[in-house]
Amino acid sequence: MATALNALLSLPGIRLAPFPTPVQELDRLRAALGAGCPRLLMKRDDLLAFGGGGNKVRKMQTVAAQALAGGFDALVTCGGVQSNHARVTAAAGAALGLRVVLVANGFRPATLTGNARLNALFGADVRYVASREERAPAMERVADELRAAGNRPLVVPLGASTPLGALGFARGVEELASSPYRPTRIVHSTSSGGTQAGLIIGSALFGLTHEIIGVSADDPAPALAETISALIAGAAERLAARPGSIGGDARPVVDDTFVGGGYGVPTPASTEAMEITARTEGIILDPVYTAKAMAGLIARVRAKVWRADETVLFWHTGGVPGFFA
Ligand SMILES: Cc1ncc(COP(=O)(O)O)c(C=O)c1O
C-alpha cells in the first residue's frame, strides 16, 4: 500500500490552482433539515481558483502533465454544450499554451451562455455534432485534421475520466486526510465516474473509511458502477497495485434515483435542493450535477437513513457556470 501511495504521490502533475479547498460546516442547512439531521460539511471544490473551478481541475492536473511530458501541443476533448470538463480543458489549454478543440454534442446556441461562453473566452475552437455517439469519431477526425496541420494533439476522453484523471482526483483526498474532519459518509455527483473512482482510490490510500455515495446525473447505477470499477482497475495497473488494495473490491455505491427526466432536466427535488442551499448558506449549486446530488443527500436526511451523530460531507464538485446557461 505504501508503494501504491508513493506511486500516486509521484505521478507527474501540474498545479493549476492553490490547494486545499476549504471544508465548511453547513449549520443553517442542517437546522433547516430539522431534528435528527447529521452534522453536515461541504468540501468546496466549486471554489477551486482556476478557470471557473470544479472537480475537473483536479483531473486536468495529471492529464495536462501527460500532455506536456509527451510533447503534445493541442488538446481535443468532448462533452455537452455546457460541459464543465470542456470548459476546464479550454482554460488549461489557455494557461499552458496548448491549442484546444472541443467536440460538443448539441446545437451552437444563438447566444453563448455559461460554460459555452467561457469556452469562447478561453479561445477554444468548438465543433458541434448532433449526438453523444458522434463525439468519439468526431474527436478522431479533429485529431487527424490537427496532425495534418502539423500539430501533436492529445485526445482526452469524456470527462477526463481515465485512470490517470481519476488518480488526479485521488490525490485531492489527501486534503481531507490532513484536515481535522472525519466524515462517516461522502455524497457527491457522479457521471463519467472519474471523480468517484478517484474518491474511492484516494480514501483507500490515505486510510479513510467513510462510505462514498455517488448520485448519478444521468446513467443507470449498474453501468456507472461498472465504469467506476474499471477505472479503479486501470488505476491499479498504473500504480502497480492490486485493485483490492485501492478500494476496488467493493461495488461502488451509485444512486440513480435522482436523475428524473434525464441529464440536465431539473426535478422538483433538485430545484428545492438548489433553493434551500442558496437560501440557508449562500452557496450556489449547479442544476445539472450538484443540485441532484444534494437532493440525494436531503432525501436521506429526511428518511433518517443516517444517525444524527454522524458527519456527512457533501463534496461540491462545482459546475457553477452552468447556473448561468
Ligand atoms: C459539476 C460536476 N459535478 C460532477 C461531475 C461528475 O464527475 P465525473 O464525470 O467525474 O463522474 C461533473 C462532470 O461530469 C461535473 O461537471
The ligand as a Gaussian input file, in Angstrom:
#p B3LYP/6-31G(d) Opt

LIG

0 1
 C      -20.042000      19.856000     -11.710000
 C      -19.814000      18.423000     -11.922000
 N      -20.036000      17.573000     -10.903000
 C      -19.865000      16.253000     -11.034000
 C      -19.469000      15.700000     -12.236000
 C      -19.297000      14.230000     -12.313000
 O      -17.939000      13.906000     -12.319000
 P      -17.461000      12.614000     -13.106000
 O      -17.738000      12.866000     -14.558000
 O      -16.024000      12.521000     -12.800000
 O      -18.239000      11.473000     -12.619000
 C      -19.224000      16.552000     -13.332000
 C      -18.798000      16.032000     -14.643000
 O      -19.413000      15.382000     -15.371000
 C      -19.394000      17.929000     -13.177000
 O      -19.172000      18.775000     -14.193000

